[in-house]
Amino acid sequence: MPAKIGAKAPEFKMATDSGSVSLKELKGKPVVLYFYPKDDTSGCTKEACDFRDGLPNFSKSKAVVIGVSKDSVESHKKFKTKHKLNFALGSDEDGKVCEAYGVWKEKSMYGRKYMGVERSTFVIDGAGVLRAEWRKVKVPGHAEEVLAAVKGL
């Protein structure tokens, strides 16, 4: 069962494009954990670029931004280089982090049902408590909404 706002966020540790990251090692810093379906697709690229462009403002609040998908580390490296992304991309190939945050969902496209990552974002405070969440995210303006929540911590 996914964490609820005001409760401890599920612990995670995963490989990234530049090593690994865990919630435990980020203690004391706000964390923006955003889940997206696939590297280098239109909506995911727009969302990543919005977080990239807003990163200086997130950094002023000492927040760490991490994008998460089930893509491989190699895929993340290509995506990051191509779009000059300035934050870590977590590889959740086994789906454990997606499951812990409740973003692995049945989806439907053109009448076909399949399992996939529901675009979602979570803000975790420096004590590891879940403070805000967005599910079924619409990309335009989303990074700004998240930044406002981070500034409110």
C-alpha positions as CSV (number, residue, x, y, z in Angstrom):
1,M,0.0,0.0,0.0
2,P,1.5,3.3,-1.0
3,A,2.5,5.9,1.6
4,K,0.0,8.6,2.6
5,I,0.7,12.3,3.0
6,G,2.0,12.9,6.5
7,A,3.5,9.4,6.8
8,K,7.0,8.2,6.3
9,A,7.8,7.9,2.6
10,P,8.8,4.4,1.4
11,E,12.6,3.9,1.5
12,F,14.3,3.4,-1.9
13,K,17.7,2.7,-3.3
14,M,18.3,2.5,-7.0
15,A,20.9,2.8,-9.7
16,T,21.1,6.1,-11.5
17,D,22.9,7.4,-14.5
18,S,25.8,8.4,-12.2
19,G,25.9,5.8,-9.5
20,S,23.1,5.1,-7.0
21,V,20.7,7.1,-4.8
22,S,18.7,6.2,-1.7
23,L,16.2,8.2,0.4
24,K,18.4,7.5,3.5
25,E,21.4,9.3,2.0
26,L,19.3,12.3,1.2
27,K,18.1,12.8,4.8
28,G,17.9,16.5,5.7
29,K,17.1,17.6,2.2
30,P,13.7,17.9,0.5
31,V,13.3,15.3,-2.3
32,V,11.2,15.6,-5.5
33,L,10.7,12.1,-6.7
34,Y,8.9,12.2,-10.1
35,F,7.9,9.0,-12.0
36,Y,7.5,9.0,-15.7
37,P,6.7,6.3,-18.3
38,K,9.6,6.3,-20.7
39,D,12.9,8.1,-21.7
40,D,12.8,10.3,-24.7
41,T,9.1,10.3,-25.4
42,S,7.3,13.6,-26.0
43,G,5.5,14.1,-22.6
44,C,8.4,12.7,-20.6
45,T,11.0,14.9,-22.4
46,K,8.9,18.0,-21.8
47,E,8.5,17.1,-18.1
48,A,12.2,16.4,-17.7
49,C,13.1,19.7,-19.5
50,D,10.7,21.6,-17.2
51,F,12.4,20.2,-14.1
52,R,15.9,20.9,-15.8
53,D,15.0,24.5,-16.4
54,G,13.6,24.9,-12.9
55,L,16.4,23.2,-11.1
56,P,18.2,26.5,-10.0
57,N,15.0,27.3,-8.1
58,F,14.7,23.9,-6.6
59,S,18.4,24.1,-5.5
60,K,17.7,27.4,-3.7
61,S,15.3,25.4,-1.5
62,K,18.0,22.7,-1.1
63,A,15.7,20.2,-2.9
64,V,17.0,17.2,-4.8
65,V,15.1,16.3,-8.0
66,I,15.1,12.6,-9.1
67,G,13.3,11.3,-12.2
68,V,12.4,7.6,-12.1
69,S,11.3,5.2,-14.8
70,K,11.8,1.5,-15.5
71,D,14.3,2.4,-18.3
72,S,17.9,1.1,-18.0
73,V,20.8,3.2,-16.7
74,E,22.2,3.2,-20.3
75,S,18.9,4.6,-21.6
76,H,18.9,7.2,-18.9
77,K,22.5,8.3,-19.8
78,K,21.5,8.8,-23.4
79,F,18.3,10.7,-22.4
80,K,20.2,12.9,-20.0
81,T,23.0,13.7,-22.5
82,K,20.6,14.4,-25.3
83,H,18.5,16.9,-23.3
84,K,21.3,18.2,-21.0
85,L,19.4,17.1,-17.9
86,N,21.0,18.3,-14.7
87,F,19.6,15.9,-12.1
88,A,19.7,12.2,-11.4
89,L,17.6,9.7,-13.3
90,G,16.8,6.6,-11.2
91,S,16.5,3.2,-13.0
92,D,13.8,1.1,-11.4
93,E,14.0,-1.9,-13.8
94,D,12.6,-4.4,-11.3
95,G,9.7,-2.1,-10.5
96,K,10.1,-2.2,-6.7
97,V,10.2,1.6,-6.3
98,C,7.2,2.0,-8.6
99,E,5.3,-0.6,-6.6
100,A,6.3,1.1,-3.2
101,Y,4.9,4.4,-4.4
102,G,1.8,2.9,-6.1
103,V,2.6,4.2,-9.6
104,W,2.6,0.9,-11.5
105,K,-0.9,0.8,-12.8
106,E,-3.1,-0.7,-15.5
107,K,-3.4,1.8,-18.3
108,S,-5.4,1.8,-21.5
109,M,-4.5,3.1,-25.0
110,Y,-6.7,2.6,-28.1
111,G,-8.8,0.1,-26.1
112,R,-5.7,-2.0,-25.3
113,K,-5.0,-2.5,-21.6
114,Y,-1.4,-2.8,-20.3
115,M,0.7,-2.2,-17.2
116,G,2.8,1.0,-17.0
117,V,4.1,3.9,-14.9
118,E,1.4,6.4,-14.1
119,R,3.1,9.9,-14.3
120,S,3.3,10.9,-10.6
121,T,5.3,13.2,-8.4
122,F,6.1,13.1,-4.7
123,V,7.6,15.7,-2.4
124,I,9.4,14.2,0.7
125,D,10.7,16.5,3.4
126,G,14.1,16.3,5.0
127,A,12.8,14.0,7.7
128,G,11.6,11.5,5.1
129,V,7.9,12.3,5.4
130,L,5.7,12.5,2.4
131,R,4.4,16.1,2.1
132,A,2.7,16.3,-1.3
133,E,1.8,14.1,-4.2
134,W,0.4,14.4,-7.7
135,R,-1.0,11.5,-9.7
136,K,-2.0,11.3,-13.4
137,V,0.1,14.4,-13.9
138,K,-0.5,16.8,-16.7
139,V,2.9,18.2,-17.7
140,P,2.2,21.9,-18.5
141,G,2.9,23.9,-15.4
142,H,3.6,20.9,-13.2
143,A,7.2,21.7,-12.3
144,E,6.0,25.1,-11.1
145,E,3.4,23.5,-8.9
146,V,5.9,21.2,-7.4
147,L,8.3,24.1,-6.7
148,A,5.6,25.9,-4.9
149,A,5.1,22.9,-2.6
150,V,8.8,22.6,-2.0
151,K,9.1,26.3,-1.1
152,G,6.3,25.7,1.4
153,L,8.3,23.1,3.4
